[in-house]
Amino acid sequence: MSLLERTLAITHDMGLSPIAFPLIGAGANNYPALEVIKAIIDACSLFRQKRSPLKKVVIAVWEHGKKNEKVSLSE
């Protein structure tokens, strides 16, 4: 089970909503931000198919020297 899947399961089990994900690995590790965003969206989509629907997911995006952004996925 991936970190994203474990986080979604724990959030669900605790009855928490919404959830926010930072782009883990895309900062100092220079992992491509779009690939991290895709991984988060894919994990959320799979989770919604297996369990109760997510109410809201926020993906926090920050690039050094640029304005902070966020992508919000709602029902």
C-alpha positions in Angstrom: 0.0 0.0 0.0 1.4 3.4 -1.0 1.8 6.4 1.3 -1.1 8.0 -0.5 -3.4 5.0 -0.1 -2.5 4.7 3.6 -3.2 8.4 4.1 -6.6 8.1 2.4 -7.5 5.0 4.5 -6.5 6.6 7.8 -8.4 9.8 6.9 -11.5 7.8 6.0 -11.2 5.7 9.2 -11.0 8.8 11.3 -13.9 10.4 9.5 -11.9 13.4 8.4 -12.7 15.6 5.5 -11.4 17.4 3.5 -7.8 16.2 3.0 -4.9 18.1 1.6 -1.7 16.7 -0.1 1.5 18.6 -0.6 3.6 17.6 -3.7 5.8 15.2 -1.7 9.1 14.7 -3.6 8.6 17.5 -6.1 10.6 20.1 -4.1 14.1 19.2 -2.9 14.0 15.9 -4.7 13.1 17.5 -8.0 10.5 14.8 -8.9 8.3 16.1 -11.7 5.3 18.0 -10.1 2.8 16.8 -12.8 3.7 13.2 -12.1 3.1 13.7 -8.3 -0.3 15.4 -9.1 -1.2 12.5 -11.4 -0.3 10.0 -8.7 -2.5 11.8 -6.1 -5.4 12.0 -8.5 -5.0 8.3 -9.5 -4.9 7.3 -5.8 -8.0 9.3 -5.0 -9.9 7.9 -7.9 -9.1 4.3 -6.9 -10.0 5.1 -3.3 -13.3 6.5 -4.3 -14.1 3.3 -6.3 -13.2 1.0 -3.3 -14.6 3.1 -0.4 -17.1 5.9 0.4 -16.6 8.9 -1.8 -14.2 11.6 -0.8 -15.8 15.0 -0.1 -12.8 17.2 -1.1 -9.1 16.8 -1.9 -6.8 19.8 -2.1 -3.4 19.5 -3.7 -1.0 22.2 -2.5 1.5 23.3 -5.1 4.4 25.6 -4.3 7.2 26.5 -6.6 10.2 28.3 -5.3 10.0 32.0 -6.2 6.5 31.7 -7.6 3.0 32.3 -6.2 1.5 29.5 -4.1 -1.2 27.6 -6.0 -3.7 24.9 -5.1 -5.8 22.5 -7.0 -9.1 21.5 -5.5 -10.9 18.3 -6.4 -14.5 18.2 -5.2 -17.5 15.9 -5.7 
